[in-house]
Amino acid sequence: MITPTLILLALAGVVISIVVGTLWHMPQSPMGRLHMRHLGFDTLSPEEQAKKIAEAKPTMPKIYGAQMLLSFLTSIAVVLIVTMSMQNGVPFSAALGFIVFNWLCFIVPTVGGHILWGNYDRAIAWQKFFADALYPLVTMIVIALLTSFFA
């Protein structure tokens, strides 16, 4: 049953996703530099980068809104898996195993297919695969840890 606590945990998961995503993709992180390389920002002058950023700004609220909705879906799934498991006597370590198994069966193949069939520079394809696949795992583990305190 979905309770107000579960909804609040799922909303907290959206905030966690924003924080982890910001840290994961910031230009100072290895994953952020890799992402910028994939987007071609590493070959642009600072002026060209500023122009691209200015062009993207008008659509950013819609993109962030859509990403928050997608993050909420992930978060509610993690919250439900952890709380339902723990309320039925399953230890947190097993509930976390369910989360990792879902990641391995659904997210890894999706990211892998995206890399295989996308227009990715083959020189960075494996790095991009691991960066893109590990980000949701880290996010889901942090959400699961938070949820375990309230389950």
C-alpha positions as CSV (number, residue, x, y, z in Angstrom):
1,M,0.0,0.0,0.0
2,I,1.3,3.4,-0.9
3,T,1.4,5.7,2.1
4,P,2.3,9.3,2.6
5,T,5.7,8.2,4.0
6,L,6.4,6.2,0.8
7,I,5.5,9.2,-1.4
8,L,7.8,11.5,0.7
9,L,10.6,8.9,0.4
10,A,10.1,8.8,-3.3
11,L,10.2,12.6,-3.5
12,A,13.4,12.5,-1.4
13,G,14.7,10.0,-4.0
14,V,14.1,12.6,-6.7
15,V,16.3,15.1,-4.7
16,I,18.9,12.4,-4.2
17,S,18.8,11.7,-8.0
18,I,19.3,15.4,-8.7
19,V,22.3,15.6,-6.3
20,V,23.9,12.4,-7.5
21,G,23.4,13.5,-11.1
22,T,24.8,16.9,-10.5
23,L,27.9,15.5,-8.8
24,W,28.2,12.7,-11.4
25,H,28.0,14.9,-14.5
26,M,29.8,18.1,-13.2
27,P,32.7,19.1,-15.5
28,Q,35.2,18.5,-12.7
29,S,34.3,14.7,-12.4
30,P,35.8,12.1,-14.8
31,M,32.2,11.2,-15.8
32,G,31.4,14.8,-16.5
33,R,34.5,15.3,-18.7
34,L,33.6,12.1,-20.5
35,H,30.0,13.3,-21.1
36,M,31.3,16.6,-22.4
37,R,33.7,14.8,-24.7
38,H,30.8,12.7,-26.0
39,L,28.8,15.9,-26.7
40,G,31.7,17.4,-28.5
41,F,32.2,20.2,-26.0
42,D,35.9,19.4,-25.7
43,T,36.5,20.6,-29.2
44,L,34.6,23.9,-28.9
45,S,36.0,27.2,-28.0
46,P,34.7,28.8,-24.8
47,E,32.6,31.2,-26.9
48,E,31.1,28.3,-28.8
49,Q,30.4,26.5,-25.5
50,A,28.7,29.6,-24.1
51,K,26.6,29.9,-27.3
52,K,25.4,26.2,-27.1
53,I,24.5,26.7,-23.4
54,A,22.6,29.8,-24.2
55,E,20.7,28.0,-27.0
56,A,19.8,25.2,-24.6
57,K,18.6,27.3,-21.7
58,P,15.0,28.0,-22.8
59,T,14.3,24.2,-22.9
60,M,16.0,23.4,-19.6
61,P,12.9,23.7,-17.3
62,K,11.0,21.2,-19.5
63,I,14.0,18.8,-19.6
64,Y,14.5,19.1,-15.8
65,G,10.8,18.5,-15.3
66,A,10.8,15.4,-17.4
67,Q,13.9,14.1,-15.7
68,M,12.3,14.6,-12.3
69,L,9.3,12.6,-13.4
70,L,11.6,9.8,-14.7
71,S,13.6,10.0,-11.4
72,F,10.3,9.7,-9.4
73,L,9.4,6.5,-11.3
74,T,12.8,5.0,-10.4
75,S,12.6,6.2,-6.9
76,I,9.1,4.9,-6.2
77,A,10.2,1.5,-7.5
78,V,13.2,1.4,-5.2
79,V,11.2,2.6,-2.2
80,L,8.5,0.0,-2.8
81,I,11.0,-2.8,-3.3
82,V,12.9,-2.0,-0.1
83,T,9.9,-1.3,2.1
84,M,7.8,-4.2,0.9
85,S,10.8,-6.5,1.3
86,M,11.7,-5.3,4.8
87,Q,8.1,-5.3,6.0
88,N,7.9,-8.9,5.0
89,G,11.0,-9.9,7.0
90,V,13.5,-9.8,4.2
91,P,16.8,-8.4,5.4
92,F,18.0,-5.1,3.9
93,S,20.9,-6.8,2.2
94,A,18.5,-9.1,0.3
95,A,16.3,-6.1,-0.6
96,L,19.4,-4.3,-1.9
97,G,20.2,-7.4,-3.9
98,F,16.8,-7.1,-5.5
99,I,17.6,-3.5,-6.5
100,V,21.0,-4.6,-8.0
101,F,19.3,-7.5,-9.8
102,N,16.8,-5.1,-11.3
103,W,19.6,-2.7,-12.3
104,L,21.5,-5.6,-13.9
105,C,18.5,-7.0,-15.8
106,F,16.9,-3.7,-17.0
107,I,19.2,-0.8,-16.9
108,V,22.5,-2.4,-18.0
109,P,21.0,-3.9,-21.1
110,T,19.2,-0.7,-22.0
111,V,22.4,1.4,-21.5
112,G,24.4,-1.2,-23.4
113,G,22.0,-1.2,-26.4
114,H,22.0,2.6,-26.4
115,I,25.8,2.6,-26.6
116,L,26.0,-0.1,-29.2
117,W,23.5,1.4,-31.5
118,G,24.0,5.1,-30.7
119,N,26.4,7.4,-32.4
120,Y,29.2,7.0,-29.8
121,D,32.9,7.5,-30.4
122,R,34.2,4.0,-30.2
123,A,37.3,5.3,-28.4
124,I,35.2,6.2,-25.4
125,A,32.3,3.7,-25.8
126,W,33.3,1.4,-22.9
127,Q,34.0,4.3,-20.6
128,K,30.7,5.9,-21.5
129,F,28.9,2.5,-20.9
130,F,30.3,2.2,-17.4
131,A,29.7,5.8,-16.5
132,D,26.1,5.7,-17.8
133,A,25.3,2.3,-16.3
134,L,26.8,3.0,-12.9
135,Y,25.1,6.4,-12.3
136,P,21.6,4.8,-11.8
137,L,23.1,2.1,-9.6
138,V,24.7,4.6,-7.3
139,T,21.4,6.6,-7.2
140,M,19.3,3.6,-6.5
141,I,21.6,2.4,-3.7
142,V,21.5,5.8,-2.0
143,I,17.7,5.9,-2.3
144,A,17.6,2.3,-0.9
145,L,19.8,3.3,2.1
146,L,17.6,6.2,2.9
147,T,14.5,4.1,2.6
148,S,15.9,1.4,4.9
149,F,15.8,3.8,7.8
150,F,12.0,4.3,7.4
151,A,10.9,0.7,6.3
